[in-house]
């Protein structure tokens, strides 16, 4: 009803109707939507893995520092 008074909206609504009535176009749209969802999921997983790696790297660096401190203490005791 809104589109009746506006030529641009009328054209757009007709185009949308035609696109949605075409099975192949709908399937392509659905495939694109699935792909984008999959990509977002993969990006989230990669970000989580990057965070895990960063945390583990920090722990490793802290442990290496502690090992050097303990080694220094042992050398002083000898």
N, CA, C and O atoms as a Maestro MAE file, in Angstrom:
{
 s_m_m2io_version
 :::
 2.0.0
}

f_m_ct {
 s_m_title
 :::
 protein
 m_atom[312] {
  # First column is atom index #
  i_m_mmod_type
  r_m_x_coord
  r_m_y_coord
  r_m_z_coord
  i_m_residue_number
  s_m_chain_name
  s_m_pdb_residue_name
  s_m_pdb_atom_name
  i_m_atomic_number
  :::
  1 25 0.825 -1.182 0.000 1 A "UNK " " N  " 7
  2 3 0.000 0.000 0.000 1 A "UNK " " CA " 6
  3 2 0.878 1.258 0.000 1 A "UNK " " C  " 6
  4 15 0.561 2.239 -0.672 1 A "UNK " " O  " 8
  5 25 1.966 1.226 0.745 2 A "UNK " " N  " 7
  6 3 2.861 2.377 0.779 2 A "UNK " " CA " 6
  7 2 3.477 2.609 -0.595 2 A "UNK " " C  " 6
  8 15 3.653 3.751 -1.021 2 A "UNK " " O  " 8
  9 25 3.802 1.521 -1.283 3 A "UNK " " N  " 7
  10 3 4.488 1.619 -2.566 3 A "UNK " " CA " 6
  11 2 3.613 2.231 -3.661 3 A "UNK " " C  " 6
  12 15 4.148 2.725 -4.654 3 A "UNK " " O  " 8
  13 25 2.301 2.214 -3.514 4 A "UNK " " N  " 7
  14 3 1.412 2.744 -4.548 4 A "UNK " " CA " 6
  15 2 1.668 4.222 -4.814 4 A "UNK " " C  " 6
  16 15 1.505 4.680 -5.945 4 A "UNK " " O  " 8
  17 25 2.061 4.963 -3.805 5 A "UNK " " N  " 7
  18 3 2.248 6.402 -3.936 5 A "UNK " " CA " 6
  19 2 3.667 6.801 -4.321 5 A "UNK " " C  " 6
  20 15 3.936 7.979 -4.554 5 A "UNK " " O  " 8
  21 25 4.567 5.841 -4.388 6 A "UNK " " N  " 7
  22 3 5.962 6.152 -4.674 6 A "UNK " " CA " 6
  23 2 6.466 5.215 -5.769 6 A "UNK " " C  " 6
  24 15 6.479 3.995 -5.604 6 A "UNK " " O  " 8
  25 25 6.876 5.801 -6.880 7 A "UNK " " N  " 7
  26 3 7.308 5.002 -8.034 7 A "UNK " " CA " 6
  27 2 8.531 4.157 -7.714 7 A "UNK " " C  " 6
  28 15 8.623 3.015 -8.166 7 A "UNK " " O  " 8
  29 25 9.469 4.692 -6.946 8 A "UNK " " N  " 7
  30 3 10.681 3.945 -6.595 8 A "UNK " " CA " 6
  31 2 10.329 2.751 -5.719 8 A "UNK " " C  " 6
  32 15 10.825 1.646 -5.943 8 A "UNK " " O  " 8
  33 25 9.482 2.968 -4.729 9 A "UNK " " N  " 7
  34 3 9.067 1.861 -3.865 9 A "UNK " " CA " 6
  35 2 8.257 0.825 -4.638 9 A "UNK " " C  " 6
  36 15 8.367 -0.373 -4.378 9 A "UNK " " O  " 8
  37 25 7.452 1.282 -5.579 10 A "UNK " " N  " 7
  38 3 6.688 0.351 -6.409 10 A "UNK " " CA " 6
  39 2 7.636 -0.547 -7.202 10 A "UNK " " C  " 6
  40 15 7.461 -1.764 -7.257 10 A "UNK " " O  " 8
  41 25 8.635 0.074 -7.810 11 A "UNK " " N  " 7
  42 3 9.613 -0.689 -8.590 11 A "UNK " " CA " 6
  43 2 10.381 -1.660 -7.698 11 A "UNK " " C  " 6
  44 15 10.579 -2.820 -8.058 11 A "UNK " " O  " 8
  45 25 10.809 -1.183 -6.538 12 A "UNK " " N  " 7
  46 3 11.568 -2.033 -5.620 12 A "UNK " " CA " 6
  47 2 10.716 -3.200 -5.136 12 A "UNK " " C  " 6
  48 15 11.200 -4.328 -5.053 12 A "UNK " " O  " 8
  49 25 9.453 -2.936 -4.817 13 A "UNK " " N  " 7
  50 3 8.601 -4.017 -4.329 13 A "UNK " " CA " 6
  51 2 8.339 -5.051 -5.423 13 A "UNK " " C  " 6
  52 15 8.260 -6.248 -5.146 13 A "UNK " " O  " 8
  53 25 8.205 -4.584 -6.673 14 A "UNK " " N  " 7
  54 3 8.026 -5.533 -7.783 14 A "UNK " " CA " 6
  55 2 9.278 -6.382 -7.949 14 A "UNK " " C  " 6
  56 15 9.197 -7.595 -8.147 14 A "UNK " " O  " 8
  57 25 10.446 -5.728 -7.867 15 A "UNK " " N  " 7
  58 3 11.707 -6.466 -8.000 15 A "UNK " " CA " 6
  59 2 11.842 -7.503 -6.892 15 A "UNK " " C  " 6
  60 15 12.211 -8.649 -7.148 15 A "UNK " " O  " 8
  61 25 11.545 -7.102 -5.672 16 A "UNK " " N  " 7
  62 3 11.625 -8.046 -4.555 16 A "UNK " " CA " 6
  63 2 10.671 -9.218 -4.755 16 A "UNK " " C  " 6
  64 15 11.019 -10.365 -4.473 16 A "UNK " " O  " 8
  65 25 9.480 -8.929 -5.239 17 A "UNK " " N  " 7
  66 3 8.518 -9.997 -5.483 17 A "UNK " " CA " 6
  67 2 9.052 -10.967 -6.541 17 A "UNK " " C  " 6
  68 15 8.964 -12.184 -6.380 17 A "UNK " " O  " 8
  69 25 9.606 -10.414 -7.621 18 A "UNK " " N  " 7
  70 3 10.136 -11.263 -8.695 18 A "UNK " " CA " 6
  71 2 11.314 -12.091 -8.194 18 A "UNK " " C  " 6
  72 15 11.402 -13.282 -8.492 18 A "UNK " " O  " 8
  73 25 12.230 -11.466 -7.429 19 A "UNK " " N  " 7
  74 3 13.385 -12.197 -6.916 19 A "UNK " " CA " 6
  75 2 12.956 -13.313 -5.964 19 A "UNK " " C  " 6
  76 15 13.492 -14.421 -6.006 19 A "UNK " " O  " 8
  77 25 11.997 -13.010 -5.120 20 A "UNK " " N  " 7
  78 3 11.558 -14.005 -4.149 20 A "UNK " " CA " 6
  79 2 10.715 -15.102 -4.784 20 A "UNK " " C  " 6
  80 15 10.595 -16.190 -4.222 20 A "UNK " " O  " 8
  81 25 10.141 -14.837 -5.926 21 A "UNK " " N  " 7
  82 3 9.334 -15.865 -6.570 21 A "UNK " " CA " 6
  83 2 10.198 -16.823 -7.394 21 A "UNK " " C  " 6
  84 15 9.722 -17.869 -7.835 21 A "UNK " " O  " 8
  85 25 11.430 -16.472 -7.592 22 A "UNK " " N  " 7
  86 3 12.339 -17.319 -8.368 22 A "UNK " " CA " 6
  87 2 13.072 -18.268 -7.411 22 A "UNK " " C  " 6
  88 15 13.826 -17.821 -6.547 22 A "UNK " " O  " 8
  89 25 12.851 -19.560 -7.569 23 A "UNK " " N  " 7
  90 3 13.430 -20.562 -6.683 23 A "UNK " " CA " 6
  91 2 14.947 -20.492 -6.672 23 A "UNK " " C  " 6
  92 15 15.554 -20.573 -5.605 23 A "UNK " " O  " 8
  93 25 15.568 -20.346 -7.818 24 A "UNK " " N  " 7
  94 3 17.021 -20.321 -7.911 24 A "UNK " " CA " 6
  95 2 17.593 -19.119 -7.157 24 A "UNK " " C  " 6
  96 15 18.598 -19.240 -6.457 24 A "UNK " " O  " 8
  97 25 16.961 -17.983 -7.301 25 A "UNK " " N  " 7
  98 3 17.425 -16.790 -6.587 25 A "UNK " " CA " 6
  99 2 17.294 -17.001 -5.085 25 A "UNK " " C  " 6
  100 15 18.191 -16.642 -4.323 25 A "UNK " " O  " 8
  101 25 16.166 -17.589 -4.656 26 A "UNK " " N  " 7
  102 3 15.991 -17.862 -3.226 26 A "UNK " " CA " 6
  103 2 17.072 -18.799 -2.707 26 A "UNK " " C  " 6
  104 15 17.627 -18.593 -1.628 26 A "UNK " " O  " 8
  105 25 17.360 -19.825 -3.488 27 A "UNK " " N  " 7
  106 3 18.396 -20.776 -3.072 27 A "UNK " " CA " 6
  107 2 19.766 -20.106 -3.002 27 A "UNK " " C  " 6
  108 15 20.542 -20.370 -2.083 27 A "UNK " " O  " 8
  109 25 20.060 -19.255 -3.953 28 A "UNK " " N  " 7
  110 3 21.339 -18.532 -3.924 28 A "UNK " " CA " 6
  111 2 21.403 -17.607 -2.709 28 A "UNK " " C  " 6
  112 15 22.442 -17.507 -2.056 28 A "UNK " " O  " 8
  113 25 20.317 -16.948 -2.412 29 A "UNK " " N  " 7
  114 3 20.265 -16.075 -1.225 29 A "UNK " " CA " 6
  115 2 20.454 -16.894 0.040 29 A "UNK " " C  " 6
  116 15 21.176 -16.486 0.949 29 A "UNK " " O  " 8
  117 25 19.813 -18.034 0.096 30 A "UNK " " N  " 7
  118 3 19.950 -18.913 1.264 30 A "UNK " " CA " 6
  119 2 21.387 -19.420 1.389 30 A "UNK " " C  " 6
  120 15 21.937 -19.475 2.490 30 A "UNK " " O  " 8
  121 25 21.985 -19.784 0.272 31 A "UNK " " N  " 7
  122 3 23.372 -20.261 0.291 31 A "UNK " " CA " 6
  123 2 24.309 -19.148 0.758 31 A "UNK " " C  " 6
  124 15 25.233 -19.387 1.535 31 A "UNK " " O  " 8
  125 25 24.065 -17.944 0.281 32 A "UNK " " N  " 7
  126 3 24.892 -16.811 0.701 32 A "UNK " " CA " 6
  127 2 24.732 -16.563 2.207 32 A "UNK " " C  " 6
  128 15 25.712 -16.308 2.908 32 A "UNK " " O  " 8
  129 25 23.521 -16.639 2.684 33 A "UNK " " N  " 7
  130 3 23.247 -16.452 4.107 33 A "UNK " " CA " 6
  131 2 23.956 -17.521 4.931 33 A "UNK " " C  " 6
  132 15 24.553 -17.220 5.964 33 A "UNK " " O  " 8
  133 25 23.889 -18.768 4.473 34 A "UNK " " N  " 7
  134 3 24.575 -19.866 5.160 34 A "UNK " " CA " 6
  135 2 26.079 -19.637 5.178 34 A "UNK " " C  " 6
  136 15 26.732 -19.851 6.199 34 A "UNK " " O  " 8
  137 25 26.624 -19.204 4.050 35 A "UNK " " N  " 7
  138 3 28.059 -18.935 3.959 35 A "UNK " " CA " 6
  139 2 28.469 -17.850 4.949 35 A "UNK " " C  " 6
  140 15 29.462 -17.999 5.662 35 A "UNK " " O  " 8
  141 25 27.707 -16.760 4.992 36 A "UNK " " N  " 7
  142 3 28.040 -15.663 5.896 36 A "UNK " " CA " 6
  143 2 27.948 -16.102 7.355 36 A "UNK " " C  " 6
  144 15 28.771 -15.702 8.178 36 A "UNK " " O  " 8
  145 25 26.962 -16.913 7.671 37 A "UNK " " N  " 7
  146 3 26.828 -17.447 9.029 37 A "UNK " " CA " 6
  147 2 28.033 -18.322 9.374 37 A "UNK " " C  " 6
  148 15 28.590 -18.225 10.468 37 A "UNK " " O  " 8
  149 25 28.422 -19.169 8.438 38 A "UNK " " N  " 7
  150 3 29.575 -20.047 8.642 38 A "UNK " " CA " 6
  151 2 30.842 -19.214 8.840 38 A "UNK " " C  " 6
  152 15 31.649 -19.511 9.720 38 A "UNK " " O  " 8
  153 25 31.015 -18.181 8.031 39 A "UNK " " N  " 7
  154 3 32.195 -17.322 8.150 39 A "UNK " " CA " 6
  155 2 32.242 -16.621 9.513 39 A "UNK " " C  " 6
  156 15 33.302 -16.537 10.133 39 A "UNK " " O  " 8
  157 25 31.100 -16.123 9.973 40 A "UNK " " N  " 7
  158 3 31.067 -15.480 11.294 40 A "UNK " " CA " 6
  159 2 31.455 -16.482 12.383 40 A "UNK " " C  " 6
  160 15 32.193 -16.152 13.312 40 A "UNK " " O  " 8
  161 25 30.949 -17.697 12.255 41 A "UNK " " N  " 7
  162 3 31.270 -18.741 13.224 41 A "UNK " " CA " 6
  163 2 32.765 -19.058 13.209 41 A "UNK " " C  " 6
  164 15 33.392 -19.187 14.260 41 A "UNK " " O  " 8
  165 25 33.320 -19.179 12.020 42 A "UNK " " N  " 7
  166 3 34.753 -19.477 11.899 42 A "UNK " " CA " 6
  167 2 35.596 -18.337 12.463 42 A "UNK " " C  " 6
  168 15 36.593 -18.584 13.142 42 A "UNK " " O  " 8
  169 25 35.209 -17.106 12.192 43 A "UNK " " N  " 7
  170 3 35.950 -15.954 12.717 43 A "UNK " " CA " 6
  171 2 35.901 -15.935 14.243 43 A "UNK " " C  " 6
  172 15 36.894 -15.608 14.893 43 A "UNK " " O  " 8
  173 25 34.755 -16.281 14.811 44 A "UNK " " N  " 7
  174 3 34.621 -16.333 16.260 44 A "UNK " " CA " 6
  175 2 35.533 -17.415 16.840 44 A "UNK " " C  " 6
  176 15 36.217 -17.193 17.839 44 A "UNK " " O  " 8
  177 25 35.536 -18.582 16.202 45 A "UNK " " N  " 7
  178 3 36.398 -19.673 16.671 45 A "UNK " " CA " 6
  179 2 37.866 -19.288 16.580 45 A "UNK " " C  " 6
  180 15 38.642 -19.570 17.493 45 A "UNK " " O  " 8
  181 25 38.252 -18.641 15.476 46 A "UNK " " N  " 7
  182 3 39.643 -18.223 15.330 46 A "UNK " " CA " 6
  183 2 40.033 -17.196 16.383 46 A "UNK " " C  " 6
  184 15 41.138 -17.245 16.924 46 A "UNK " " O  " 8
  185 25 39.134 -16.272 16.675 47 A "UNK " " N  " 7
  186 3 39.409 -15.272 17.710 47 A "UNK " " CA " 6
  187 2 39.582 -15.938 19.070 47 A "UNK " " C  " 6
  188 15 40.475 -15.568 19.833 47 A "UNK " " O  " 8
  189 25 38.738 -16.911 19.377 48 A "UNK " " N  " 7
  190 3 38.859 -17.636 20.643 48 A "UNK " " CA " 6
  191 2 40.184 -18.385 20.713 48 A "UNK " " C  " 6
  192 15 40.834 -18.402 21.758 48 A "UNK " " O  " 8
  193 25 40.582 -18.998 19.615 49 A "UNK " " N  " 7
  194 3 41.856 -19.727 19.592 49 A "UNK " " CA " 6
  195 2 43.024 -18.759 19.726 49 A "UNK " " C  " 6
  196 15 43.999 -19.059 20.415 49 A "UNK " " O  " 8
  197 25 42.936 -17.600 19.077 50 A "UNK " " N  " 7
  198 3 43.984 -16.588 19.217 50 A "UNK " " CA " 6
  199 2 44.112 -16.143 20.669 50 A "UNK " " C  " 6
  200 15 45.225 -15.967 21.166 50 A "UNK " " O  " 8
  201 25 42.986 -15.960 21.352 51 A "UNK " " N  " 7
  202 3 43.010 -15.573 22.768 51 A "UNK " " CA " 6
  203 2 43.646 -16.667 23.618 51 A "UNK " " C  " 6
  204 15 44.433 -16.379 24.520 51 A "UNK " " O  " 8
  205 25 43.307 -17.916 23.331 52 A "UNK " " N  " 7
  206 3 43.886 -19.038 24.071 52 A "UNK " " CA " 6
  207 2 45.393 -19.084 23.866 52 A "UNK " " C  " 6
  208 15 46.148 -19.278 24.819 52 A "UNK " " O  " 8
  209 25 45.829 -18.906 22.630 53 A "UNK " " N  " 7
  210 3 47.266 -18.918 22.334 53 A "UNK " " CA " 6
  211 2 47.966 -17.780 23.060 53 A "UNK " " C  " 6
  212 15 49.051 -17.969 23.610 53 A "UNK " " O  " 8
  213 25 47.363 -16.610 23.066 54 A "UNK " " N  " 7
  214 3 47.961 -15.460 23.752 54 A "UNK " " CA " 6
  215 2 48.083 -15.732 25.253 54 A "UNK " " C  " 6
  216 15 49.110 -15.427 25.860 54 A "UNK " " O  " 8
  217 25 47.035 -16.304 25.849 55 A "UNK " " N  " 7
  218 3 47.079 -16.632 27.273 55 A "UNK " " CA " 6
  219 2 48.160 -17.661 27.566 55 A "UNK " " C  " 6
  220 15 48.899 -17.530 28.542 55 A "UNK " " O  " 8
  221 25 48.255 -18.689 26.721 56 A "UNK " " N  " 7
  222 3 49.266 -19.725 26.932 56 A "UNK " " CA " 6
  223 2 50.675 -19.170 26.737 56 A "UNK " " C  " 6
  224 15 51.601 -19.556 27.450 56 A "UNK " " O  " 8
  225 25 50.836 -18.268 25.778 57 A "UNK " " N  " 7
  226 3 52.144 -17.648 25.563 57 A "UNK " " CA " 6
  227 2 52.554 -16.834 26.786 57 A "UNK " " C  " 6
  228 15 53.723 -16.840 27.173 57 A "UNK " " O  " 8
  229 25 51.613 -16.146 27.387 58 A "UNK " " N  " 7
  230 3 51.888 -15.368 28.594 58 A "UNK " " CA " 6
  231 2 52.320 -16.285 29.734 58 A "UNK " " C  " 6
  232 15 53.274 -15.987 30.452 58 A "UNK " " O  " 8
  233 25 51.613 -17.398 29.894 59 A "UNK " " N  " 7
  234 3 51.956 -18.357 30.949 59 A "UNK " " CA " 6
  235 2 53.340 -18.939 30.710 59 A "UNK " " C  " 6
  236 15 54.120 -19.088 31.651 59 A "UNK " " O  " 8
  237 25 53.651 -19.266 29.470 60 A "UNK " " N  " 7
  238 3 54.968 -19.811 29.132 60 A "UNK " " CA " 6
  239 2 56.063 -18.798 29.461 60 A "UNK " " C  " 6
  240 15 57.090 -19.153 30.038 60 A "UNK " " O  " 8
  241 25 55.842 -17.547 29.094 61 A "UNK " " N  " 7
  242 3 56.831 -16.509 29.376 61 A "UNK " " CA " 6
  243 2 57.032 -16.346 30.882 61 A "UNK " " C  " 6
  244 15 58.163 -16.198 31.344 61 A "UNK " " O  " 8
  245 25 55.947 -16.372 31.644 62 A "UNK " " N  " 7
  246 3 56.051 -16.273 33.102 62 A "UNK " " CA " 6
  247 2 56.811 -17.467 33.679 62 A "UNK " " C  " 6
  248 15 57.634 -17.305 34.580 62 A "UNK " " O  " 8
  249 25 56.536 -18.661 33.162 63 A "UNK " " N  " 7
  250 3 57.232 -19.860 33.639 63 A "UNK " " CA " 6
  251 2 58.715 -19.816 33.283 63 A "UNK " " C  " 6
  252 15 59.554 -20.213 34.091 63 A "UNK " " O  " 8
  253 25 59.048 -19.338 32.089 64 A "UNK " " N  " 7
  254 3 60.455 -19.234 31.694 64 A "UNK " " CA " 6
  255 2 61.193 -18.248 32.602 64 A "UNK " " C  " 6
  256 15 62.338 -18.489 32.986 64 A "UNK " " O  " 8
  257 25 60.543 -17.156 32.939 65 A "UNK " " N  " 7
  258 3 61.144 -16.178 33.849 65 A "UNK " " CA " 6
  259 2 61.376 -16.811 35.219 65 A "UNK " " C  " 6
  260 15 62.442 -16.641 35.812 65 A "UNK " " O  " 8
  261 25 60.397 -17.528 35.712 66 A "UNK " " N  " 7
  262 3 60.528 -18.191 37.008 66 A "UNK " " CA " 6
  263 2 61.647 -19.223 36.981 66 A "UNK " " C  " 6
  264 15 62.390 -19.348 37.954 66 A "UNK " " O  " 8
  265 25 61.780 -19.963 35.887 67 A "UNK " " N  " 7
  266 3 62.856 -20.952 35.750 67 A "UNK " " CA " 6
  267 2 64.207 -20.256 35.804 67 A "UNK " " C  " 6
  268 15 65.121 -20.731 36.479 67 A "UNK " " O  " 8
  269 25 64.346 -19.127 35.096 68 A "UNK " " N  " 7
  270 3 65.626 -18.394 35.120 68 A "UNK " " CA " 6
  271 2 65.942 -17.895 36.533 68 A "UNK " " C  " 6
  272 15 67.092 -17.928 36.969 68 A "UNK " " O  " 8
  273 25 64.910 -17.436 37.238 69 A "UNK " " N  " 7
  274 3 65.115 -16.983 38.613 69 A "UNK " " CA " 6
  275 2 65.578 -18.135 39.500 69 A "UNK " " C  " 6
  276 15 66.500 -17.977 40.300 69 A "UNK " " O  " 8
  277 25 64.941 -19.286 39.358 70 A "UNK " " N  " 7
  278 3 65.318 -20.443 40.169 70 A "UNK " " CA " 6
  279 2 66.712 -20.946 39.819 70 A "UNK " " C  " 6
  280 15 67.470 -21.344 40.703 70 A "UNK " " O  " 8
  281 25 67.051 -20.931 38.534 71 A "UNK " " N  " 7
  282 3 68.390 -21.324 38.125 71 A "UNK " " CA " 6
  283 2 69.441 -20.388 38.722 71 A "UNK " " C  " 6
  284 15 70.506 -20.831 39.152 71 A "UNK " " O  " 8
  285 25 69.131 -19.091 38.744 72 A "UNK " " N  " 7
  286 3 70.052 -18.119 39.326 72 A "UNK " " CA " 6
  287 2 70.229 -18.377 40.821 72 A "UNK " " C  " 6
  288 15 71.337 -18.277 41.349 72 A "UNK " " O  " 8
  289 25 69.142 -18.706 41.488 73 A "UNK " " N  " 7
  290 3 69.217 -19.010 42.911 73 A "UNK " " CA " 6
  291 2 70.071 -20.241 43.149 73 A "UNK " " C  " 6
  292 15 70.845 -20.271 44.105 73 A "UNK " " O  " 8
  293 25 69.952 -21.263 42.303 74 A "UNK " " N  " 7
  294 3 70.754 -22.483 42.452 74 A "UNK " " CA " 6
  295 2 72.241 -22.191 42.258 74 A "UNK " " C  " 6
  296 15 73.088 -22.721 42.977 74 A "UNK " " O  " 8
  297 25 72.543 -21.349 41.285 75 A "UNK " " N  " 7
  298 3 73.961 -21.013 41.034 75 A "UNK " " CA " 6
  299 2 74.558 -20.282 42.234 75 A "UNK " " C  " 6
  300 15 75.727 -20.486 42.559 75 A "UNK " " O  " 8
  301 25 73.780 -19.441 42.892 76 A "UNK " " N  " 7
  302 3 74.259 -18.712 44.055 76 A "UNK " " CA " 6
  303 2 74.539 -19.668 45.230 76 A "UNK " " C  " 6
  304 15 75.457 -19.455 46.022 76 A "UNK " " O  " 8
  305 25 73.720 -20.721 45.314 77 A "UNK " " N  " 7
  306 3 73.883 -21.680 46.420 77 A "UNK " " CA " 6
  307 2 75.096 -22.564 46.253 77 A "UNK " " C  " 6
  308 15 75.608 -23.094 47.239 77 A "UNK " " O  " 8
  309 25 75.568 -22.738 45.040 78 A "UNK " " N  " 7
  310 3 76.706 -23.640 44.792 78 A "UNK " " CA " 6
  311 2 77.956 -22.998 45.176 78 A "UNK " " C  " 6
  312 15 79.023 -23.597 45.042 78 A "UNK " " O  " 8
  :::
 }
 m_bond[311] {
  # First column is bond index #
  i_m_from
  i_m_to
  i_m_order
  :::
  1 1 2 1
  2 2 3 1
  3 3 4 2
  4 3 5 1
  5 5 6 1
  6 6 7 1
  7 7 8 2
  8 7 9 1
  9 9 10 1
  10 10 11 1
  11 11 12 2
  12 11 13 1
  13 13 14 1
  14 14 15 1
  15 15 16 2
  16 15 17 1
  17 17 18 1
  18 18 19 1
  19 19 20 2
  20 19 21 1
  21 21 22 1
  22 22 23 1
  23 23 24 2
  24 23 25 1
  25 25 26 1
  26 26 27 1
  27 27 28 2
  28 27 29 1
  29 29 30 1
  30 30 31 1
  31 31 32 2
  32 31 33 1
  33 33 34 1
  34 34 35 1
  35 35 36 2
  36 35 37 1
  37 37 38 1
  38 38 39 1
  39 39 40 2
  40 39 41 1
  41 41 42 1
  42 42 43 1
  43 43 44 2
  44 43 45 1
  45 45 46 1
  46 46 47 1
  47 47 48 2
  48 47 49 1
  49 49 50 1
  50 50 51 1
  51 51 52 2
  52 51 53 1
  53 53 54 1
  54 54 55 1
  55 55 56 2
  56 55 57 1
  57 57 58 1
  58 58 59 1
  59 59 60 2
  60 59 61 1
  61 61 62 1
  62 62 63 1
  63 63 64 2
  64 63 65 1
  65 65 66 1
  66 66 67 1
  67 67 68 2
  68 67 69 1
  69 69 70 1
  70 70 71 1
  71 71 72 2
  72 71 73 1
  73 73 74 1
  74 74 75 1
  75 75 76 2
  76 75 77 1
  77 77 78 1
  78 78 79 1
  79 79 80 2
  80 79 81 1
  81 81 82 1
  82 82 83 1
  83 83 84 2
  84 83 85 1
  85 85 86 1
  86 86 87 1
  87 87 88 2
  88 87 89 1
  89 89 90 1
  90 90 91 1
  91 91 92 2
  92 91 93 1
  93 93 94 1
  94 94 95 1
  95 95 96 2
  96 95 97 1
  97 97 98 1
  98 98 99 1
  99 99 100 2
  100 99 101 1
  101 101 102 1
  102 102 103 1
  103 103 104 2
  104 103 105 1
  105 105 106 1
  106 106 107 1
  107 107 108 2
  108 107 109 1
  109 109 110 1
  110 110 111 1
  111 111 112 2
  112 111 113 1
  113 113 114 1
  114 114 115 1
  115 115 116 2
  116 115 117 1
  117 117 118 1
  118 118 119 1
  119 119 120 2
  120 119 121 1
  121 121 122 1
  122 122 123 1
  123 123 124 2
  124 123 125 1
  125 125 126 1
  126 126 127 1
  127 127 128 2
  128 127 129 1
  129 129 130 1
  130 130 131 1
  131 131 132 2
  132 131 133 1
  133 133 134 1
  134 134 135 1
  135 135 136 2
  136 135 137 1
  137 137 138 1
  138 138 139 1
  139 139 140 2
  140 139 141 1
  141 141 142 1
  142 142 143 1
  143 143 144 2
  144 143 145 1
  145 145 146 1
  146 146 147 1
  147 147 148 2
  148 147 149 1
  149 149 150 1
  150 150 151 1
  151 151 152 2
  152 151 153 1
  153 153 154 1
  154 154 155 1
  155 155 156 2
  156 155 157 1
  157 157 158 1
  158 158 159 1
  159 159 160 2
  160 159 161 1
  161 161 162 1
  162 162 163 1
  163 163 164 2
  164 163 165 1
  165 165 166 1
  166 166 167 1
  167 167 168 2
  168 167 169 1
  169 169 170 1
  170 170 171 1
  171 171 172 2
  172 171 173 1
  173 173 174 1
  174 174 175 1
  175 175 176 2
  176 175 177 1
  177 177 178 1
  178 178 179 1
  179 179 180 2
  180 179 181 1
  181 181 182 1
  182 182 183 1
  183 183 184 2
  184 183 185 1
  185 185 186 1
  186 186 187 1
  187 187 188 2
  188 187 189 1
  189 189 190 1
  190 190 191 1
  191 191 192 2
  192 191 193 1
  193 193 194 1
  194 194 195 1
  195 195 196 2
  196 195 197 1
  197 197 198 1
  198 198 199 1
  199 199 200 2
  200 199 201 1
  201 201 202 1
  202 202 203 1
  203 203 204 2
  204 203 205 1
  205 205 206 1
  206 206 207 1
  207 207 208 2
  208 207 209 1
  209 209 210 1
  210 210 211 1
  211 211 212 2
  212 211 213 1
  213 213 214 1
  214 214 215 1
  215 215 216 2
  216 215 217 1
  217 217 218 1
  218 218 219 1
  219 219 220 2
  220 219 221 1
  221 221 222 1
  222 222 223 1
  223 223 224 2
  224 223 225 1
  225 225 226 1
  226 226 227 1
  227 227 228 2
  228 227 229 1
  229 229 230 1
  230 230 231 1
  231 231 232 2
  232 231 233 1
  233 233 234 1
  234 234 235 1
  235 235 236 2
  236 235 237 1
  237 237 238 1
  238 238 239 1
  239 239 240 2
  240 239 241 1
  241 241 242 1
  242 242 243 1
  243 243 244 2
  244 243 245 1
  245 245 246 1
  246 246 247 1
  247 247 248 2
  248 247 249 1
  249 249 250 1
  250 250 251 1
  251 251 252 2
  252 251 253 1
  253 253 254 1
  254 254 255 1
  255 255 256 2
  256 255 257 1
  257 257 258 1
  258 258 259 1
  259 259 260 2
  260 259 261 1
  261 261 262 1
  262 262 263 1
  263 263 264 2
  264 263 265 1
  265 265 266 1
  266 266 267 1
  267 267 268 2
  268 267 269 1
  269 269 270 1
  270 270 271 1
  271 271 272 2
  272 271 273 1
  273 273 274 1
  274 274 275 1
  275 275 276 2
  276 275 277 1
  277 277 278 1
  278 278 279 1
  279 279 280 2
  280 279 281 1
  281 281 282 1
  282 282 283 1
  283 283 284 2
  284 283 285 1
  285 285 286 1
  286 286 287 1
  287 287 288 2
  288 287 289 1
  289 289 290 1
  290 290 291 1
  291 291 292 2
  292 291 293 1
  293 293 294 1
  294 294 295 1
  295 295 296 2
  296 295 297 1
  297 297 298 1
  298 298 299 1
  299 299 300 2
  300 299 301 1
  301 301 302 1
  302 302 303 1
  303 303 304 2
  304 303 305 1
  305 305 306 1
  306 306 307 1
  307 307 308 2
  308 307 309 1
  309 309 310 1
  310 310 311 1
  311 311 312 2
  :::
 }
}
